Structure formats: C-alpha cells, structure tokens
C-alpha cells in the first residue's frame, strides 16, 4: 500500500489502507479539526522531533474494555494504603510535559513534541482531552492523558516518578469510565504493561467496528470530575 501525503484539506484515507506496520499517511497539521477526525477514524499521530507528522492505524490494535480491568493484588493493597491522591483534569499540561520527559530505552528522544503539547492542550481547553494525576505529599508523581469521543477514550501516554503512581491513575480512570458507561479504551500499540491490566489485541476491523458504535454516543466534554469509588 502507498503512504498517503496529506494536503491542507481536513481528510484522511481509509485506515484499512495503512502499511503493515500501521503507517497510513504523512503531513497535514495538528489542528483540532484534523485530530478529532483522526481519532474518530481510528488514526493517531506519532512522530519524532524534526520529522514530518506521521499518522498511524495499527493492526492488531490494543484495547481495554472497561469491564475487563484486572487489578493485581499488590496494586490493590497499595491503593488501600491511600499513599496517593488521584485527581482528574487538574494539571493537564504538566502531565503531558512530564510524559514528554520520560526517558525511552532507545534513547531516541520523545515523540511528544512542543507542537504536540500545544495541540493537545488546545483539545483539553475545548473539553476533548483529559488528564489523570497521582499526587504524593502534594507533588505530582504520576499520571496519564488522552482524548475522549463518545464512549471511547484514546490513551496517549503516562509517566511515573514513584512506583505505582501511573498505575493507580490508570485504574482510577478506568473505574470512572466504566461508571460513565464507556465501552472502549484504545491503548493503541501492544505493551506488556497494559496487557497486565486486561488489555487485549483485536483486529483493526473489529476495532473500527467497535469505535463506530462508541463515537455515536454524546461526547462528555468539559472538565471532568471523579465520583467516589470503592476499592474492591
């Protein structure tokens, strides 16, 4: 399959046309309109500093169904100790910048460029992007961010400066999404870390079918707030 060159028109080729590794298109911009269209089609941007914007739709796709969340016994014990305070939409840009500063094993720098930070902060201001933060002794110790459309949440990145901080943020988010009736959490690409929470690989076709149903629901826009949750 060819790799498509995007124009100034806000459009994408069908995700089924992606390369074997998931690469679909190059170019375009990070405008709110283009990003929201991309997510609604099962496409996301992922590229490095000083490179053109690359757009991906991998096959298989890693997803977590909120009702199938797995919490290890050790993590449950940590949660019950109350070491961390978890908030939502309290420090969005701080979380994104901390994610950008996470050291990668390949030592190739970050894919969360300044342009990406500004773009997702705009989505947050519009009520489409959200962060979850874990605090320890008043310090931001872990968190994650992503985009929400309909009953689908698209996870982007997470960080932790203290063990289990991002895990607890993730669990708390999934619990909240389940309570709101969300049906799909997109984890994008496969990692052992996310599979340990119950995430599973599915075909692109199945993912797109699920996504189509999920985004038909009304998007919960604006700043989010947690409701109380019991640790079971």
ABEGO torsion letter per residue (X at the ends): XBBBBBBABBBBBBAAABBAAGBABBEEBABAAAAAAAAAAGBBBBBBBGBBBBBBBBOBBBBBBAAABBBBAAAAAAAAAGABBBBBGABAAAAAAAAAABBBAAGAEBABBAAAAAAAAAAAAAGABBBBBBBBGGBBABEBBBBBBEABBBBABBBBABBGAAAAAAAAAAAAAAAAGBABBBAGBBBAAAAAAGBBBBBAAAAAAAAAAAAABBBBBEBBBBBBBBBX
